[in-house]
């Protein structure tokens, strides 16, 4: 399965600022997925990032708040903009295995705390 | 109705026992089903995938799928304290293969 490097691993940010999270994959992948996991809850898909096209956002998530870049087949960034304490969460990037049989692999996650 | 439902637990089992984790899903055209293990403070780790009705075994783990009942389960035999974690059921369906996660079941294996 793919190996994903995600950074930063954690950050504490001031209200109103923005944070950009990076994910680097060790192989080329068509789609990358960004999830949020709020404390004590499951994973919620934010958006799907395809190389060469705009990201597809899930209901409740908008590009202005969570802009995504996907400049090539191995890299993506998610920015959390104009942060509020409600954005405190773990953010995870994920990719599908090459043969689509073995599910999805996750990065190590970014633990964000907004104060 | 939630798309993927799990009992949040905690499910407590003694060491050496069989742990049974259950999941139901709402989308009848769902195609792929996954079980992930998530230790506290860590990202989810895929442990099992299943696509056809019936059982699939891998070591101490057995996944069971019943599409007619829209039900998938995970059995862990000879449970170990190291199995203590949250187990997430995930279902893939939809046009671009969106994966939806359940809320997870917390398993505690008591030594």
HADDOCK unambig.tbl for C-alpha pairs under 7 A between the chains (distance, minus, plus):
assign (segid A and resid 41 and name CA) (segid B and resid 103 and name CA) 5.97 0.50 0.50
assign (segid A and resid 42 and name CA) (segid B and resid 101 and name CA) 6.60 0.50 0.50
assign (segid A and resid 42 and name CA) (segid B and resid 102 and name CA) 6.36 0.50 0.50
assign (segid A and resid 42 and name CA) (segid B and resid 103 and name CA) 4.49 0.50 0.50
assign (segid A and resid 42 and name CA) (segid B and resid 104 and name CA) 6.51 0.50 0.50
assign (segid A and resid 43 and name CA) (segid B and resid 101 and name CA) 6.06 0.50 0.50
assign (segid A and resid 102 and name CA) (segid B and resid 49 and name CA) 6.45 0.50 0.50
assign (segid A and resid 103 and name CA) (segid B and resid 34 and name CA) 6.91 0.50 0.50
assign (segid A and resid 103 and name CA) (segid B and resid 49 and name CA) 6.93 0.50 0.50
assign (segid A and resid 106 and name CA) (segid B and resid 43 and name CA) 6.50 0.50 0.50
assign (segid A and resid 106 and name CA) (segid B and resid 44 and name CA) 6.60 0.50 0.50
assign (segid A and resid 107 and name CA) (segid B and resid 43 and name CA) 6.91 0.50 0.50
assign (segid A and resid 108 and name CA) (segid B and resid 42 and name CA) 6.75 0.50 0.50
assign (segid A and resid 108 and name CA) (segid B and resid 43 and name CA) 5.41 0.50 0.50
assign (segid A and resid 109 and name CA) (segid B and resid 43 and name CA) 6.23 0.50 0.50
